[in-house]
């Protein structure tokens, strides 16, 4: 669905709520619908569509795999493991 279609549904739910003629169970469902649509519309506003110029500019600034510069020989060896004495 497009943003405009979602906004139309939200406006319809608001109109139903505003009349005050809906039974309590329906009013509650319209409120849930409006809250859900608000969350979806807010999420759509906060994200960029695929292929947007801003998204393409940032794509090279992410994480990248690099080679390790540490030598394996530089790690300290583990101490000798002592056996654990268990109570008898």
PyMOL Python script that loads the backbone (N, CA, C, O; Angstrom):
from pymol import cmd

cmd.read_pdbstr("""\
ATOM      1  N   UNK A   1       0.836  -1.175   0.000  1.00  0.00           N
ATOM      2  CA  UNK A   1       0.000   0.000   0.000  1.00  0.00           C
ATOM      3  C   UNK A   1       0.886   1.246   0.000  1.00  0.00           C
ATOM      4  O   UNK A   1       1.999   1.240   0.526  1.00  0.00           O
ATOM      5  N   UNK A   2       0.377   2.278  -0.585  1.00  0.00           N
ATOM      6  CA  UNK A   2       1.128   3.527  -0.622  1.00  0.00           C
ATOM      7  C   UNK A   2       0.870   4.322   0.651  1.00  0.00           C
ATOM      8  O   UNK A   2      -0.062   4.042   1.406  1.00  0.00           O
ATOM      9  N   UNK A   3       1.715   5.312   0.867  1.00  0.00           N
ATOM     10  CA  UNK A   3       1.548   6.183   2.033  1.00  0.00           C
ATOM     11  C   UNK A   3       0.194   6.893   1.983  1.00  0.00           C
ATOM     12  O   UNK A   3      -0.457   7.062   3.013  1.00  0.00           O
ATOM     13  N   UNK A   4      -0.222   7.301   0.801  1.00  0.00           N
ATOM     14  CA  UNK A   4      -1.493   7.996   0.652  1.00  0.00           C
ATOM     15  C   UNK A   4      -2.660   7.085   1.024  1.00  0.00           C
ATOM     16  O   UNK A   4      -3.591   7.527   1.697  1.00  0.00           O
ATOM     17  N   UNK A   5      -2.627   5.836   0.605  1.00  0.00           N
ATOM     18  CA  UNK A   5      -3.687   4.895   0.941  1.00  0.00           C
ATOM     19  C   UNK A   5      -3.752   4.649   2.444  1.00  0.00           C
ATOM     20  O   UNK A   5      -4.836   4.593   3.024  1.00  0.00           O
ATOM     21  N   UNK A   6      -2.589   4.502   3.068  1.00  0.00           N
ATOM     22  CA  UNK A   6      -2.565   4.305   4.510  1.00  0.00           C
ATOM     23  C   UNK A   6      -3.105   5.536   5.234  1.00  0.00           C
ATOM     24  O   UNK A   6      -3.806   5.407   6.238  1.00  0.00           O
ATOM     25  N   UNK A   7      -2.788   6.709   4.740  1.00  0.00           N
ATOM     26  CA  UNK A   7      -3.284   7.948   5.344  1.00  0.00           C
ATOM     27  C   UNK A   7      -4.800   8.051   5.199  1.00  0.00           C
ATOM     28  O   UNK A   7      -5.476   8.519   6.115  1.00  0.00           O
ATOM     29  N   UNK A   8      -5.339   7.620   4.059  1.00  0.00           N
ATOM     30  CA  UNK A   8      -6.794   7.630   3.864  1.00  0.00           C
ATOM     31  C   UNK A   8      -7.487   6.710   4.862  1.00  0.00           C
ATOM     32  O   UNK A   8      -8.528   7.067   5.414  1.00  0.00           O
ATOM     33  N   UNK A   9      -6.924   5.541   5.095  1.00  0.00           N
ATOM     34  CA  UNK A   9      -7.512   4.607   6.059  1.00  0.00           C
ATOM     35  C   UNK A   9      -7.444   5.198   7.465  1.00  0.00           C
ATOM     36  O   UNK A   9      -8.382   5.054   8.249  1.00  0.00           O
ATOM     37  N   UNK A  10      -6.338   5.858   7.778  1.00  0.00           N
ATOM     38  CA  UNK A  10      -6.206   6.490   9.092  1.00  0.00           C
ATOM     39  C   UNK A  10      -7.240   7.598   9.257  1.00  0.00           C
ATOM     40  O   UNK A  10      -7.851   7.719  10.319  1.00  0.00           O
ATOM     41  N   UNK A  11      -7.441   8.400   8.230  1.00  0.00           N
ATOM     42  CA  UNK A  11      -8.453   9.454   8.283  1.00  0.00           C
ATOM     43  C   UNK A  11      -9.855   8.873   8.464  1.00  0.00           C
ATOM     44  O   UNK A  11     -10.672   9.431   9.196  1.00  0.00           O
ATOM     45  N   UNK A  12     -10.131   7.753   7.796  1.00  0.00           N
ATOM     46  CA  UNK A  12     -11.423   7.088   7.936  1.00  0.00           C
ATOM     47  C   UNK A  12     -11.630   6.612   9.369  1.00  0.00           C
ATOM     48  O   UNK A  12     -12.707   6.784   9.939  1.00  0.00           O
ATOM     49  N   UNK A  13     -10.578   6.005   9.952  1.00  0.00           N
ATOM     50  CA  UNK A  13     -10.673   5.541  11.341  1.00  0.00           C
ATOM     51  C   UNK A  13     -10.875   6.728  12.283  1.00  0.00           C
ATOM     52  O   UNK A  13     -11.653   6.635  13.233  1.00  0.00           O
ATOM     53  N   UNK A  14     -10.193   7.829  12.035  1.00  0.00           N
ATOM     54  CA  UNK A  14     -10.369   9.026  12.862  1.00  0.00           C
ATOM     55  C   UNK A  14     -11.800   9.553  12.779  1.00  0.00           C
ATOM     56  O   UNK A  14     -12.372   9.981  13.781  1.00  0.00           O
ATOM     57  N   UNK A  15     -12.368   9.517  11.581  1.00  0.00           N
ATOM     58  CA  UNK A  15     -13.741   9.985  11.410  1.00  0.00           C
ATOM     59  C   UNK A  15     -14.712   9.101  12.190  1.00  0.00           C
ATOM     60  O   UNK A  15     -15.657   9.606  12.796  1.00  0.00           O
ATOM     61  N   UNK A  16     -14.491   7.806  12.179  1.00  0.00           N
ATOM     62  CA  UNK A  16     -15.344   6.872  12.932  1.00  0.00           C
ATOM     63  C   UNK A  16     -15.235   7.141  14.430  1.00  0.00           C
ATOM     64  O   UNK A  16     -16.235   7.116  15.147  1.00  0.00           O
ATOM     65  N   UNK A  17     -14.025   7.396  14.889  1.00  0.00           N
ATOM     66  CA  UNK A  17     -13.807   7.661  16.314  1.00  0.00           C
ATOM     67  C   UNK A  17     -14.469   8.982  16.709  1.00  0.00           C
ATOM     68  O   UNK A  17     -15.064   9.086  17.781  1.00  0.00           O
ATOM     69  N   UNK A  18     -14.362   9.980  15.847  1.00  0.00           N
ATOM     70  CA  UNK A  18     -14.858  11.326  16.155  1.00  0.00           C
ATOM     71  C   UNK A  18     -16.382  11.390  16.262  1.00  0.00           C
ATOM     72  O   UNK A  18     -16.905  12.260  16.958  1.00  0.00           O
ATOM     73  N   UNK A  19     -17.105  10.494  15.592  1.00  0.00           N
ATOM     74  CA  UNK A  19     -18.569  10.555  15.642  1.00  0.00           C
ATOM     75  C   UNK A  19     -19.092  10.258  17.041  1.00  0.00           C
ATOM     76  O   UNK A  19     -20.121  10.797  17.446  1.00  0.00           O
ATOM     77  N   UNK A  20     -18.396   9.412  17.773  1.00  0.00           N
ATOM     78  CA  UNK A  20     -18.850   9.044  19.112  1.00  0.00           C
ATOM     79  C   UNK A  20     -20.037   8.109  19.102  1.00  0.00           C
ATOM     80  O   UNK A  20     -20.612   7.839  20.157  1.00  0.00           O
ATOM     81  N   UNK A  21     -20.421   7.608  17.948  1.00  0.00           N
ATOM     82  CA  UNK A  21     -21.583   6.731  17.822  1.00  0.00           C
ATOM     83  C   UNK A  21     -21.216   5.254  17.760  1.00  0.00           C
ATOM     84  O   UNK A  21     -22.098   4.400  17.680  1.00  0.00           O
ATOM     85  N   UNK A  22     -19.956   4.954  17.794  1.00  0.00           N
ATOM     86  CA  UNK A  22     -19.519   3.560  17.687  1.00  0.00           C
ATOM     87  C   UNK A  22     -19.614   2.868  19.048  1.00  0.00           C
ATOM     88  O   UNK A  22     -19.377   3.502  20.076  1.00  0.00           O
ATOM     89  N   UNK A  23     -19.958   1.582  19.068  1.00  0.00           N
ATOM     90  CA  UNK A  23     -19.966   0.853  20.351  1.00  0.00           C
ATOM     91  C   UNK A  23     -18.532   0.758  20.901  1.00  0.00           C
ATOM     92  O   UNK A  23     -17.564   0.874  20.149  1.00  0.00           O
ATOM     93  N   UNK A  24     -18.411   0.548  22.202  1.00  0.00           N
ATOM     94  CA  UNK A  24     -17.073   0.527  22.814  1.00  0.00           C
ATOM     95  C   UNK A  24     -16.111  -0.458  22.167  1.00  0.00           C
ATOM     96  O   UNK A  24     -14.929  -0.147  22.016  1.00  0.00           O
ATOM     97  N   UNK A  25     -16.589  -1.643  21.781  1.00  0.00           N
ATOM     98  CA  UNK A  25     -15.686  -2.626  21.189  1.00  0.00           C
ATOM     99  C   UNK A  25     -15.168  -2.142  19.833  1.00  0.00           C
ATOM    100  O   UNK A  25     -14.013  -2.394  19.488  1.00  0.00           O
ATOM    101  N   UNK A  26     -16.016  -1.446  19.058  1.00  0.00           N
ATOM    102  CA  UNK A  26     -15.590  -0.934  17.749  1.00  0.00           C
ATOM    103  C   UNK A  26     -14.647   0.255  17.927  1.00  0.00           C
ATOM    104  O   UNK A  26     -13.662   0.382  17.199  1.00  0.00           O
ATOM    105  N   UNK A  27     -14.947   1.123  18.894  1.00  0.00           N
ATOM    106  CA  UNK A  27     -14.083   2.269  19.162  1.00  0.00           C
ATOM    107  C   UNK A  27     -12.672   1.796  19.489  1.00  0.00           C
ATOM    108  O   UNK A  27     -11.689   2.364  19.012  1.00  0.00           O
ATOM    109  N   UNK A  28     -12.583   0.747  20.310  1.00  0.00           N
ATOM    110  CA  UNK A  28     -11.271   0.196  20.683  1.00  0.00           C
ATOM    111  C   UNK A  28     -10.536  -0.331  19.444  1.00  0.00           C
ATOM    112  O   UNK A  28      -9.329  -0.124  19.313  1.00  0.00           O
ATOM    113  N   UNK A  29     -11.236  -0.995  18.553  1.00  0.00           N
ATOM    114  CA  UNK A  29     -10.609  -1.529  17.335  1.00  0.00           C
ATOM    115  C   UNK A  29     -10.146  -0.396  16.420  1.00  0.00           C
ATOM    116  O   UNK A  29      -9.074  -0.489  15.821  1.00  0.00           O
ATOM    117  N   UNK A  30     -10.932   0.663  16.305  1.00  0.00           N
ATOM    118  CA  UNK A  30     -10.510   1.815  15.493  1.00  0.00           C
ATOM    119  C   UNK A  30      -9.275   2.478  16.089  1.00  0.00           C
ATOM    120  O   UNK A  30      -8.393   2.924  15.355  1.00  0.00           O
ATOM    121  N   UNK A  31      -9.208   2.543  17.415  1.00  0.00           N
ATOM    122  CA  UNK A  31      -8.034   3.135  18.062  1.00  0.00           C
ATOM    123  C   UNK A  31      -6.791   2.285  17.795  1.00  0.00           C
ATOM    124  O   UNK A  31      -5.716   2.821  17.525  1.00  0.00           O
ATOM    125  N   UNK A  32      -6.939   0.961  17.870  1.00  0.00           N
ATOM    126  CA  UNK A  32      -5.801   0.082  17.562  1.00  0.00           C
ATOM    127  C   UNK A  32      -5.369   0.241  16.109  1.00  0.00           C
ATOM    128  O   UNK A  32      -4.176   0.261  15.810  1.00  0.00           O
ATOM    129  N   UNK A  33      -6.339   0.352  15.211  1.00  0.00           N
ATOM    130  CA  UNK A  33      -6.025   0.551  13.800  1.00  0.00           C
ATOM    131  C   UNK A  33      -5.269   1.854  13.605  1.00  0.00           C
ATOM    132  O   UNK A  33      -4.267   1.894  12.891  1.00  0.00           O
ATOM    133  N   UNK A  34      -5.747   2.926  14.240  1.00  0.00           N
ATOM    134  CA  UNK A  34      -5.085   4.227  14.100  1.00  0.00           C
ATOM    135  C   UNK A  34      -3.660   4.187  14.658  1.00  0.00           C
ATOM    136  O   UNK A  34      -2.743   4.723  14.036  1.00  0.00           O
ATOM    137  N   UNK A  35      -3.462   3.565  15.813  1.00  0.00           N
ATOM    138  CA  UNK A  35      -2.120   3.467  16.394  1.00  0.00           C
ATOM    139  C   UNK A  35      -1.191   2.652  15.505  1.00  0.00           C
ATOM    140  O   UNK A  35      -0.020   2.998  15.342  1.00  0.00           O
ATOM    141  N   UNK A  36      -1.704   1.581  14.934  1.00  0.00           N
ATOM    142  CA  UNK A  36      -0.891   0.757  14.040  1.00  0.00           C
ATOM    143  C   UNK A  36      -0.511   1.528  12.787  1.00  0.00           C
ATOM    144  O   UNK A  36       0.639   1.484  12.349  1.00  0.00           O
ATOM    145  N   UNK A  37      -1.471   2.231  12.212  1.00  0.00           N
ATOM    146  CA  UNK A  37      -1.182   3.034  11.022  1.00  0.00           C
ATOM    147  C   UNK A  37      -0.189   4.149  11.332  1.00  0.00           C
ATOM    148  O   UNK A  37       0.680   4.453  10.514  1.00  0.00           O
ATOM    149  N   UNK A  38      -0.314   4.762  12.517  1.00  0.00           N
ATOM    150  CA  UNK A  38       0.660   5.782  12.921  1.00  0.00           C
ATOM    151  C   UNK A  38       2.070   5.196  12.953  1.00  0.00           C
ATOM    152  O   UNK A  38       3.016   5.819  12.470  1.00  0.00           O
ATOM    153  N   UNK A  39       2.207   3.999  13.523  1.00  0.00           N
ATOM    154  CA  UNK A  39       3.522   3.362  13.607  1.00  0.00           C
ATOM    155  C   UNK A  39       4.070   3.049  12.216  1.00  0.00           C
ATOM    156  O   UNK A  39       5.255   3.256  11.958  1.00  0.00           O
ATOM    157  N   UNK A  40       3.221   2.554  11.324  1.00  0.00           N
ATOM    158  CA  UNK A  40       3.661   2.231   9.962  1.00  0.00           C
ATOM    159  C   UNK A  40       4.065   3.501   9.219  1.00  0.00           C
ATOM    160  O   UNK A  40       5.108   3.536   8.567  1.00  0.00           O
ATOM    161  N   UNK A  41       3.243   4.541   9.315  1.00  0.00           N
ATOM    162  CA  UNK A  41       3.542   5.797   8.619  1.00  0.00           C
ATOM    163  C   UNK A  41       4.815   6.444   9.175  1.00  0.00           C
ATOM    164  O   UNK A  41       5.616   6.989   8.415  1.00  0.00           O
ATOM    165  N   UNK A  42       5.002   6.387  10.492  1.00  0.00           N
ATOM    166  CA  UNK A  42       6.236   6.922  11.085  1.00  0.00           C
ATOM    167  C   UNK A  42       7.450   6.143  10.603  1.00  0.00           C
ATOM    168  O   UNK A  42       8.497   6.727  10.326  1.00  0.00           O
ATOM    169  N   UNK A  43       7.312   4.825  10.503  1.00  0.00           N
ATOM    170  CA  UNK A  43       8.409   4.001  10.004  1.00  0.00           C
ATOM    171  C   UNK A  43       8.735   4.303   8.557  1.00  0.00           C
ATOM    172  O   UNK A  43       9.902   4.328   8.167  1.00  0.00           O
ATOM    173  N   UNK A  44       7.705   4.531   7.765  1.00  0.00           N
ATOM    174  CA  UNK A  44       7.932   4.870   6.359  1.00  0.00           C
ATOM    175  C   UNK A  44       8.645   6.213   6.236  1.00  0.00           C
ATOM    176  O   UNK A  44       9.488   6.396   5.358  1.00  0.00           O
ATOM    177  N   UNK A  45       8.304   7.152   7.119  1.00  0.00           N
ATOM    178  CA  UNK A  45       8.930   8.475   7.076  1.00  0.00           C
ATOM    179  C   UNK A  45      10.389   8.422   7.529  1.00  0.00           C
ATOM    180  O   UNK A  45      11.204   9.244   7.110  1.00  0.00           O
ATOM    181  N   UNK A  46      10.714   7.453   8.385  1.00  0.00           N
ATOM    182  CA  UNK A  46      12.070   7.377   8.939  1.00  0.00           C
ATOM    183  C   UNK A  46      13.033   6.598   8.062  1.00  0.00           C
ATOM    184  O   UNK A  46      14.241   6.652   8.291  1.00  0.00           O
ATOM    185  N   UNK A  47      12.545   5.883   7.076  1.00  0.00           N
ATOM    186  CA  UNK A  47      13.417   5.072   6.233  1.00  0.00           C
ATOM    187  C   UNK A  47      13.522   5.661   4.839  1.00  0.00           C
ATOM    188  O   UNK A  47      12.674   6.439   4.402  1.00  0.00           O
ATOM    189  N   UNK A  48      14.580   5.271   4.161  1.00  0.00           N
ATOM    190  CA  UNK A  48      14.799   5.712   2.783  1.00  0.00           C
ATOM    191  C   UNK A  48      14.471   4.551   1.846  1.00  0.00           C
ATOM    192  O   UNK A  48      14.822   3.408   2.142  1.00  0.00           O
ATOM    193  N   UNK A  49      13.817   4.816   0.744  1.00  0.00           N
ATOM    194  CA  UNK A  49      13.536   3.741  -0.210  1.00  0.00           C
ATOM    195  C   UNK A  49      14.821   3.248  -0.871  1.00  0.00           C
ATOM    196  O   UNK A  49      15.797   3.989  -0.985  1.00  0.00           O
ATOM    197  N   UNK A  50      14.806   1.998  -1.302  1.00  0.00           N
ATOM    198  CA  UNK A  50      15.965   1.441  -1.998  1.00  0.00           C
ATOM    199  C   UNK A  50      16.233   2.245  -3.262  1.00  0.00           C
ATOM    200  O   UNK A  50      15.305   2.639  -3.968  1.00  0.00           O
ATOM    201  N   UNK A  51      17.496   2.481  -3.538  1.00  0.00           N
ATOM    202  CA  UNK A  51      17.871   3.222  -4.723  1.00  0.00           C
ATOM    203  C   UNK A  51      17.907   4.727  -4.523  1.00  0.00           C
ATOM    204  O   UNK A  51      18.185   5.466  -5.467  1.00  0.00           O
ATOM    205  N   UNK A  52      17.630   5.199  -3.299  1.00  0.00           N
ATOM    206  CA  UNK A  52      17.681   6.645  -3.072  1.00  0.00           C
ATOM    207  C   UNK A  52      19.135   7.108  -3.074  1.00  0.00           C
ATOM    208  O   UNK A  52      20.013   6.348  -2.667  1.00  0.00           O
ATOM    209  N   UNK A  53      19.412   8.328  -3.519  1.00  0.00           N
ATOM    210  CA  UNK A  53      20.801   8.816  -3.588  1.00  0.00           C
ATOM    211  C   UNK A  53      21.498   8.809  -2.237  1.00  0.00           C
ATOM    212  O   UNK A  53      22.688   8.503  -2.164  1.00  0.00           O
ATOM    213  N   UNK A  54      20.777   9.142  -1.157  1.00  0.00           N
ATOM    214  CA  UNK A  54      21.398   9.152   0.163  1.00  0.00           C
ATOM    215  C   UNK A  54      21.834   7.753   0.572  1.00  0.00           C
ATOM    216  O   UNK A  54      22.901   7.582   1.163  1.00  0.00           O
ATOM    217  N   UNK A  55      21.019   6.756   0.264  1.00  0.00           N
ATOM    218  CA  UNK A  55      21.357   5.386   0.611  1.00  0.00           C
ATOM    219  C   UNK A  55      22.592   4.928  -0.150  1.00  0.00           C
ATOM    220  O   UNK A  55      23.443   4.240   0.414  1.00  0.00           O
ATOM    221  N   UNK A  56      22.701   5.293  -1.408  1.00  0.00           N
ATOM    222  CA  UNK A  56      23.857   4.903  -2.208  1.00  0.00           C
ATOM    223  C   UNK A  56      25.133   5.573  -1.714  1.00  0.00           C
ATOM    224  O   UNK A  56      26.201   4.963  -1.764  1.00  0.00           O
ATOM    225  N   UNK A  57      25.048   6.807  -1.242  1.00  0.00           N
ATOM    226  CA  UNK A  57      26.226   7.501  -0.728  1.00  0.00           C
ATOM    227  C   UNK A  57      26.753   6.845   0.540  1.00  0.00           C
ATOM    228  O   UNK A  57      27.965   6.781   0.745  1.00  0.00           O
ATOM    229  N   UNK A  58      25.862   6.362   1.386  1.00  0.00           N
ATOM    230  CA  UNK A  58      26.286   5.772   2.647  1.00  0.00           C
ATOM    231  C   UNK A  58      26.694   4.314   2.527  1.00  0.00           C
ATOM    232  O   UNK A  58      27.298   3.776   3.455  1.00  0.00           O
ATOM    233  N   UNK A  59      26.390   3.668   1.435  1.00  0.00           N
ATOM    234  CA  UNK A  59      26.639   2.231   1.333  1.00  0.00           C
ATOM    235  C   UNK A  59      28.122   1.887   1.438  1.00  0.00           C
ATOM    236  O   UNK A  59      28.451   0.790   1.890  1.00  0.00           O
ATOM    237  N   UNK A  60      29.022   2.768   1.043  1.00  0.00           N
ATOM    238  CA  UNK A  60      30.446   2.484   1.126  1.00  0.00           C
ATOM    239  C   UNK A  60      31.045   2.759   2.491  1.00  0.00           C
ATOM    240  O   UNK A  60      32.205   2.424   2.730  1.00  0.00           O
ATOM    241  N   UNK A  61      30.287   3.356   3.388  1.00  0.00           N
ATOM    242  CA  UNK A  61      30.826   3.742   4.686  1.00  0.00           C
ATOM    243  C   UNK A  61      30.528   2.710   5.764  1.00  0.00           C
ATOM    244  O   UNK A  61      30.732   2.996   6.944  1.00  0.00           O
ATOM    245  N   UNK A  62      30.062   1.540   5.411  1.00  0.00           N
ATOM    246  CA  UNK A  62      29.708   0.525   6.399  1.00  0.00           C
ATOM    247  C   UNK A  62      30.911  -0.278   6.862  1.00  0.00           C
ATOM    248  O   UNK A  62      32.057   0.108   6.635  1.00  0.00           O
ATOM    249  N   UNK A  63      30.640  -1.384   7.504  1.00  0.00           N
ATOM    250  CA  UNK A  63      31.697  -2.254   7.978  1.00  0.00           C
ATOM    251  C   UNK A  63      32.377  -2.948   6.808  1.00  0.00           C
ATOM    252  O   UNK A  63      31.758  -3.203   5.775  1.00  0.00           O
ATOM    253  N   UNK A  64      33.649  -3.247   6.983  1.00  0.00           N
ATOM    254  CA  UNK A  64      34.358  -3.974   5.931  1.00  0.00           C
ATOM    255  C   UNK A  64      35.305  -4.963   6.577  1.00  0.00           C
ATOM    256  O   UNK A  64      35.763  -4.749   7.699  1.00  0.00           O
ATOM    257  N   UNK A  65      35.591  -6.015   5.892  1.00  0.00           N
ATOM    258  CA  UNK A  65      36.481  -7.049   6.379  1.00  0.00           C
ATOM    259  C   UNK A  65      37.924  -6.622   6.131  1.00  0.00           C
ATOM    260  O   UNK A  65      38.276  -6.197   5.031  1.00  0.00           O
ATOM    261  N   UNK A  66      38.749  -6.739   7.157  1.00  0.00           N
ATOM    262  CA  UNK A  66      40.157  -6.381   7.021  1.00  0.00           C
ATOM    263  C   UNK A  66      41.000  -7.545   7.512  1.00  0.00           C
ATOM    264  O   UNK A  66      40.533  -8.388   8.277  1.00  0.00           O
ATOM    265  N   UNK A  67      42.248  -7.581   7.064  1.00  0.00           N
ATOM    266  CA  UNK A  67      43.166  -8.633   7.480  1.00  0.00           C
ATOM    267  C   UNK A  67      43.709  -8.307   8.866  1.00  0.00           C
ATOM    268  O   UNK A  67      43.867  -7.140   9.225  1.00  0.00           O
ATOM    269  N   UNK A  68      43.985  -9.334   9.625  1.00  0.00           N
ATOM    270  CA  UNK A  68      44.549  -9.140  10.961  1.00  0.00           C
ATOM    271  C   UNK A  68      46.031  -8.827  10.841  1.00  0.00           C
ATOM    272  O   UNK A  68      46.738  -9.439  10.040  1.00  0.00           O
ATOM    273  N   UNK A  69      46.502  -7.873  11.638  1.00  0.00           N
ATOM    274  CA  UNK A  69      47.925  -7.535  11.640  1.00  0.00           C
ATOM    275  C   UNK A  69      48.652  -8.171  12.814  1.00  0.00           C
ATOM    276  O   UNK A  69      49.872  -8.050  12.926  1.00  0.00           O
ATOM    277  N   UNK A  70      47.912  -8.853  13.696  1.00  0.00           N
ATOM    278  CA  UNK A  70      48.550  -9.523  14.835  1.00  0.00           C
ATOM    279  C   UNK A  70      49.195 -10.823  14.378  1.00  0.00           C
ATOM    280  O   UNK A  70      48.649 -11.556  13.554  1.00  0.00           O
ATOM    281  N   UNK A  71      50.369 -11.086  14.933  1.00  0.00           N
ATOM    282  CA  UNK A  71      51.030 -12.348  14.617  1.00  0.00           C
ATOM    283  C   UNK A  71      50.610 -13.388  15.632  1.00  0.00           C
ATOM    284  O   UNK A  71      50.474 -13.085  16.817  1.00  0.00           O
ATOM    285  N   UNK A  72      50.407 -14.598  15.182  1.00  0.00           N
ATOM    286  CA  UNK A  72      49.996 -15.667  16.090  1.00  0.00           C
ATOM    287  C   UNK A  72      51.072 -15.955  17.127  1.00  0.00           C
ATOM    288  O   UNK A  72      50.760 -16.363  18.246  1.00  0.00           O
ATOM    289  N   UNK A  73      52.327 -15.750  16.770  1.00  0.00           N
ATOM    290  CA  UNK A  73      53.408 -16.048  17.692  1.00  0.00           C
ATOM    291  C   UNK A  73      53.451 -15.054  18.851  1.00  0.00           C
ATOM    292  O   UNK A  73      54.105 -15.319  19.860  1.00  0.00           O
ATOM    293  N   UNK A  74      52.771 -13.922  18.727  1.00  0.00           N
ATOM    294  CA  UNK A  74      52.837 -12.913  19.772  1.00  0.00           C
ATOM    295  C   UNK A  74      51.907 -13.229  20.947  1.00  0.00           C
ATOM    296  O   UNK A  74      52.013 -12.595  21.998  1.00  0.00           O
ATOM    297  N   UNK A  75      50.999 -14.196  20.789  1.00  0.00           N
ATOM    298  CA  UNK A  75      50.101 -14.544  21.884  1.00  0.00           C
ATOM    299  C   UNK A  75      50.857 -15.311  22.954  1.00  0.00           C
ATOM    300  O   UNK A  75      51.695 -16.161  22.651  1.00  0.00           O
ATOM    301  N   UNK A  76      50.553 -15.004  24.212  1.00  0.00           N
ATOM    302  CA  UNK A  76      51.220 -15.707  25.301  1.00  0.00           C
ATOM    303  C   UNK A  76      50.668 -17.113  25.412  1.00  0.00           C
ATOM    304  O   UNK A  76      49.464 -17.317  25.254  1.00  0.00           O
ATOM    305  N   UNK A  77      51.523 -18.086  25.680  1.00  0.00           N
ATOM    306  CA  UNK A  77      51.040 -19.462  25.830  1.00  0.00           C
ATOM    307  C   UNK A  77      50.231 -19.606  27.118  1.00  0.00           C
ATOM    308  O   UNK A  77      50.430 -18.867  28.082  1.00  0.00           O
ATOM    309  N   UNK A  78      49.327 -20.561  27.111  1.00  0.00           N
ATOM    310  CA  UNK A  78      48.522 -20.838  28.301  1.00  0.00           C
ATOM    311  C   UNK A  78      49.382 -21.518  29.352  1.00  0.00           C
ATOM    312  O   UNK A  78      50.333 -22.231  29.033  1.00  0.00           O
ATOM    313  N   UNK A  79      49.038 -21.290  30.590  1.00  0.00           N
ATOM    314  CA  UNK A  79      49.735 -21.982  31.663  1.00  0.00           C
ATOM    315  C   UNK A  79      49.355 -23.452  31.624  1.00  0.00           C
ATOM    316  O   UNK A  79      48.320 -23.837  31.079  1.00  0.00           O
ATOM    317  N   UNK A  80      50.204 -24.241  32.205  1.00  0.00           N
ATOM    318  CA  UNK A  80      49.916 -25.678  32.273  1.00  0.00           C
ATOM    319  C   UNK A  80      48.644 -25.885  33.092  1.00  0.00           C
ATOM    320  O   UNK A  80      48.440 -25.235  34.117  1.00  0.00           O
ATOM    321  N   UNK A  81      47.813 -26.778  32.637  1.00  0.00           N
ATOM    322  CA  UNK A  81      46.552 -27.040  33.311  1.00  0.00           C
ATOM    323  C   UNK A  81      46.806 -27.996  34.461  1.00  0.00           C
ATOM    324  O   UNK A  81      47.368 -29.073  34.266  1.00  0.00           O
ATOM    325  N   UNK A  82      46.394 -27.606  35.662  1.00  0.00           N
ATOM    326  CA  UNK A  82      46.542 -28.462  36.836  1.00  0.00           C
ATOM    327  C   UNK A  82      45.253 -29.252  37.003  1.00  0.00           C
ATOM    328  O   UNK A  82      44.167 -28.716  36.783  1.00  0.00           O
ATOM    329  N   UNK A  83      45.357 -30.488  37.379  1.00  0.00           N
ATOM    330  CA  UNK A  83      44.141 -31.281  37.601  1.00  0.00           C
ATOM    331  C   UNK A  83      43.392 -30.755  38.822  1.00  0.00           C
ATOM    332  O   UNK A  83      43.997 -30.328  39.806  1.00  0.00           O
ATOM    333  N   UNK A  84      42.100 -30.792  38.739  1.00  0.00           N
ATOM    334  CA  UNK A  84      41.258 -30.331  39.841  1.00  0.00           C
ATOM    335  C   UNK A  84      41.031 -31.495  40.775  1.00  0.00           C
ATOM    336  O   UNK A  84      40.652 -32.583  40.344  1.00  0.00           O
ATOM    337  N   UNK A  85      41.267 -31.265  42.069  1.00  0.00           N
ATOM    338  CA  UNK A  85      41.041 -32.317  43.071  1.00  0.00           C
ATOM    339  C   UNK A  85      39.593 -32.241  43.514  1.00  0.00           C
ATOM    340  O   UNK A  85      39.134 -31.207  43.999  1.00  0.00           O
ATOM    341  N   UNK A  86      38.891 -33.319  43.346  1.00  0.00           N
ATOM    342  CA  UNK A  86      37.508 -33.375  43.749  1.00  0.00           C
ATOM    343  C   UNK A  86      37.389 -33.981  45.144  1.00  0.00           C
ATOM    344  O   UNK A  86      38.194 -34.843  45.497  1.00  0.00           O
ATOM    345  N   UNK A  87      36.420 -33.563  45.942  1.00  0.00           N
ATOM    346  CA  UNK A  87      36.261 -34.152  47.273  1.00  0.00           C
ATOM    347  C   UNK A  87      35.872 -35.614  47.162  1.00  0.00           C
ATOM    348  O   UNK A  87      35.164 -36.016  46.239  1.00  0.00           O
ATOM    349  N   UNK A  88      36.342 -36.399  48.112  1.00  0.00           N
ATOM    350  CA  UNK A  88      36.008 -37.844  48.091  1.00  0.00           C
ATOM    351  C   UNK A  88      35.011 -38.205  49.129  1.00  0.00           C
ATOM    352  O   UNK A  88      34.629 -39.370  49.239  1.00  0.00           O
TER     353      UNK A  88
END
""", "prot")
cmd.dss("prot")
cmd.show_as("cartoon", "prot")
cmd.util.cbc("prot")
cmd.orient("prot")
